[in-house]
């Protein structure tokens, strides 16, 4: 059985709740997100302990940390560290021409589900994928996550290595997926050793300026139309 056809690890409803919570919690921290913390905490109540614990731990951090500090920490974590990138195709394609093809595959997956992505976000942003899975098509989102499992695990490891509170959120996401297979472990080891591929000729670094990881593109509001 291929990874993309692996059996779901949770009932659909629990999977959707976990992904929706994670999608919001890895967005840029603003007052709206802080105000949603009680509702998010309530939403985790029916999740298995292995999922609920890391999500609640981050919600605790969200509620007790001053908002300006949360914002600074978010930018330093996700905007300034290559291995803490929330764009899934970056890990496999880096700053290369192949990334355009990979992004197109995400867009086409959304279109087949009847959704069109607005210009507010690139389709491979982890928040977008999780929101899509939580609200539109969990099976397609499942396949997209598994197809980019190595990058997702590298993100988790990088956040753990820096003691980032957002590591708990990514930990919860990876917990919703099947155990790693041997070839996935090899791919992760290679990414850790080499980093994403780099090809800057004729390309802006990473993505067009309007799509670089920032507080403007990290918001989940209105990403899917």
C-alpha positions in Angstrom: 0.0 0.0 0.0 1.4 3.4 -1.0 1.8 6.2 1.5 -0.8 8.3 -0.3 -3.4 5.5 0.0 -2.6 4.6 3.7 -5.6 4.1 5.9 -6.7 7.2 7.9 -5.4 7.2 11.4 -8.5 8.9 12.9 -12.2 9.1 12.3 -12.9 11.8 9.7 -14.5 14.2 12.3 -11.5 14.1 14.6 -9.1 14.5 11.7 -11.0 17.6 10.6 -11.1 19.1 14.1 -7.4 18.6 14.6 -6.5 20.1 11.2 -8.8 23.1 11.6 -7.2 23.9 15.0 -3.7 23.5 13.7 -4.5 25.6 10.6 -5.5 28.5 12.8 -2.7 28.1 15.4 0.1 28.3 12.8 -1.4 31.5 11.4 0.1 34.8 12.2 -0.9 35.6 15.9 -3.3 38.5 16.1 -6.0 39.5 18.5 -8.6 37.5 16.6 -6.6 34.3 17.1 -6.1 35.0 20.8 -9.8 35.6 21.2 -10.5 32.2 19.6 -8.3 30.4 22.1 -11.2 29.3 24.4 -13.1 27.9 21.4 -10.0 26.1 20.1 -9.4 24.6 23.5 -13.0 23.4 23.6 -12.6 21.9 20.1 -9.7 19.7 21.3 -11.8 18.1 24.0 -12.9 15.1 21.9 -9.5 14.5 20.4 -7.2 11.6 21.5 -4.8 12.6 24.2 -1.8 12.3 21.9 -3.3 15.1 19.8 -5.0 17.1 22.5 -1.9 17.5 24.7 0.4 19.4 22.2 -2.5 21.5 20.9 -3.6 22.6 24.4 0.0 23.2 25.4 0.3 25.7 22.5 -3.0 27.3 23.3 -1.7 27.8 26.9 1.3 29.5 25.4 -0.9 31.6 23.2 -3.0 32.9 26.1 -0.2 33.7 28.5 2.2 35.4 26.1 1.8 39.1 25.2 0.6 39.5 21.7 3.6 41.7 20.6 6.0 39.0 21.7 4.0 36.3 19.9 4.3 38.4 16.7 8.0 38.9 17.0 8.6 35.2 17.8 6.4 34.2 14.8 8.4 36.4 12.3 11.7 35.3 13.7 10.7 31.6 13.4 8.9 31.4 10.1 10.2 34.3 8.1 13.9 34.1 8.9 14.7 30.4 9.1 14.7 28.3 5.9 14.0 25.0 7.7 11.1 26.5 9.5 9.2 27.1 6.3 5.4 26.7 6.2 5.4 26.2 2.4 5.5 22.5 1.8 6.9 22.4 -1.8 9.9 24.5 -0.7 11.5 21.5 1.0 11.5 19.3 -2.1 11.8 22.0 -4.8 13.5 24.9 -3.0 14.3 28.0 -5.2 14.0 26.1 -8.4 11.8 26.0 -11.5 10.3 22.7 -10.4 8.5 24.5 -7.6 6.1 26.1 -10.1 5.0 22.6 -11.3 4.6 21.5 -7.7 2.4 24.6 -6.8 0.3 23.9 -9.9 -0.4 20.4 -8.6 -1.8 21.9 -5.4 -4.0 24.4 -7.3 -5.4 21.6 -9.5 -6.2 19.5 -6.5 -8.2 22.3 -5.0 -10.0 23.0 -8.3 -11.0 19.4 -8.6 -12.7 19.8 -5.2 -14.6 22.8 -6.6 -12.5 25.4 -4.8 -10.5 28.3 -6.2 -7.6 29.8 -4.2 -7.5 33.6 -3.9 -4.3 35.6 -4.4 -4.0 35.9 -0.7 -2.0 32.8 -0.3 0.2 30.2 -2.1 -1.6 26.8 -2.3 1.2 24.9 -0.5 1.1 26.9 2.7 0.5 24.4 5.5 -2.4 26.4 6.9 -4.2 26.4 3.5 -3.7 22.6 3.1 -5.0 21.9 6.6 -8.0 24.3 6.2 -8.8 22.6 2.9 -8.7 19.2 4.5 -10.8 20.3 7.5 -13.5 22.0 5.4 -13.6 20.7 1.9 -11.8 17.4 1.0 -9.9 15.6 3.8 -8.8 12.7 1.5 -7.1 15.1 -1.0 -5.5 17.0 1.8 -4.3 13.7 3.3 -2.6 12.8 0.0 -1.0 16.2 -0.3 0.4 16.0 3.2 1.7 12.5 2.7 3.3 13.5 -0.6 5.2 16.1 1.3 5.8 14.2 4.5 9.6 14.6 4.4 9.4 18.4 4.4 6.7 18.4 7.1 8.9 16.2 9.4 11.9 18.4 8.7 9.8 21.4 9.8 8.8 19.6 13.0 12.4 18.7 13.8 13.7 22.2 13.1 11.1 23.7 15.4 11.9 21.2 18.1 15.6 21.9 17.8 14.9 25.6 18.4 12.5 24.9 21.3 9.8 26.7 19.4 6.3 26.6 20.9 4.9 26.1 17.4 6.6 22.7 17.4 3.6 21.4 19.4 1.3 22.3 16.6 3.3 20.6 13.9 3.7 17.6 16.2 0.0 17.4 16.4 -0.3 17.5 12.6 2.3 14.7 12.1 0.5 12.7 14.7 -2.6 12.6 12.5 -0.5 10.8 9.8 0.7 7.2 9.6 4.1 6.2 11.0 7.0 7.0 8.8 8.2 4.4 6.4 11.8 3.6 5.6 12.0 5.6 2.4 10.5 8.6 4.1 13.1 8.4 6.8 15.8 8.4 4.2 14.3 11.5 2.5 14.2 13.3 5.8 17.8 12.5 6.5 18.8 13.8 3.1 16.9 17.0 3.6 18.5 17.5 7.0 22.0 16.9 5.5 21.5 18.9 2.3 18.7 21.3 2.8 16.2 22.3 0.0 17.7 22.5 -3.5 18.8 25.9 -4.6 18.6 27.4 -8.1 18.5 31.2 -8.2 19.1 31.9 -11.9 16.1 33.7 -13.3 14.2 33.3 -10.1 13.3 35.6 -7.2 14.4 34.0 -4.0 11.8 31.6 -2.7 8.7 33.2 -4.3 7.4 36.5 -5.7 7.6 39.2 -2.9 3.8 39.2 -2.4 4.0 35.6 -1.4 7.0 35.5 0.9 6.2 34.3 4.4 4.9 37.2 6.3 2.2 38.4 8.6 0.1 39.4 5.6 0.1 36.0 3.9 0.0 34.0 7.1 -3.6 35.0 7.9 -6.1 32.3 7.1 -9.1 34.6 6.7 -10.5 34.4 3.3 -7.8 32.2 1.8 -10.3 29.8 0.2 -13.1 31.2 -1.9 
